[in-house]
Amino acid sequence: METRPMKITRSTKAADAIMLSDNVVMIFRKHNLYCPGCKGLGEDTIEKIAVCNGMDVQEFLDELNGSLE
């Protein structure tokens, strides 16, 4: 039986999101976000990353979750 990956939410930590799929890393890179090398990787949420980088939080979430399908 195939299990569906966890859904990424506003409060998901970047480290947890990145562990879900290599596709998530590609989305981060597409937006010039180099979170895998950042000190805040284990603490920063998806929402904080989006807001601090002037991105629409919901659009970023949709893109990240779309990469899991």
C-alpha positions as CSV (number, residue, x, y, z in Angstrom):
1,M,0.0,0.0,0.0
2,E,1.4,3.4,-1.0
3,T,1.3,6.2,1.6
4,R,0.8,9.8,0.7
5,P,3.5,12.2,1.8
6,M,2.8,14.7,4.6
7,K,1.3,18.0,3.5
8,I,3.5,21.0,4.0
9,T,1.8,23.8,6.1
10,R,2.7,27.3,7.1
11,S,4.2,25.9,10.4
12,T,6.2,23.2,8.8
13,K,9.9,23.6,9.5
14,A,12.1,24.0,6.4
15,A,14.2,21.0,7.5
16,D,11.1,18.8,7.7
17,A,9.8,20.0,4.3
18,I,13.2,19.3,2.6
19,M,13.3,15.8,4.0
20,L,10.0,14.9,2.2
21,S,11.3,15.1,-1.4
22,D,14.2,16.3,-3.6
23,N,11.5,18.2,-5.5
24,V,11.1,20.5,-2.4
25,V,14.7,21.3,-2.6
26,M,14.3,22.2,-6.3
27,I,11.5,24.6,-5.4
28,F,13.6,26.3,-2.8
29,R,16.4,26.7,-5.3
30,K,14.0,28.0,-8.0
31,H,13.2,30.9,-5.6
32,N,16.9,31.4,-4.8
33,L,16.4,30.1,-1.3
34,Y,19.4,28.1,-0.1
35,C,17.8,26.9,3.1
36,P,19.7,23.6,3.1
37,G,22.9,25.6,3.9
38,C,21.3,28.0,6.3
39,K,21.8,28.1,10.0
40,G,18.0,28.6,10.6
41,L,17.1,25.4,8.6
42,G,15.8,23.6,11.7
43,E,14.0,26.5,13.2
44,D,12.5,28.5,10.3
45,T,9.0,27.7,9.2
46,I,7.7,27.9,5.6
47,E,5.7,30.9,6.5
48,K,8.7,32.8,8.0
49,I,10.8,32.0,4.9
50,A,8.1,33.2,2.5
51,V,7.4,36.4,4.4
52,C,11.1,37.2,4.9
53,N,11.7,36.8,1.2
54,G,8.7,38.8,0.1
55,M,6.8,35.8,-1.3
56,D,3.1,35.0,-1.1
57,V,2.8,32.3,1.6
58,Q,-0.1,30.5,0.0
59,E,1.4,30.4,-3.5
60,F,4.7,29.1,-2.0
61,L,2.8,26.4,-0.1
62,D,0.8,25.4,-3.1
63,E,4.0,25.1,-5.2
64,L,5.7,23.1,-2.5
65,N,2.8,20.7,-2.0
66,G,2.4,20.4,-5.7
67,S,6.0,19.1,-5.9
68,L,5.0,16.2,-3.6
69,E,2.4,14.8,-5.9
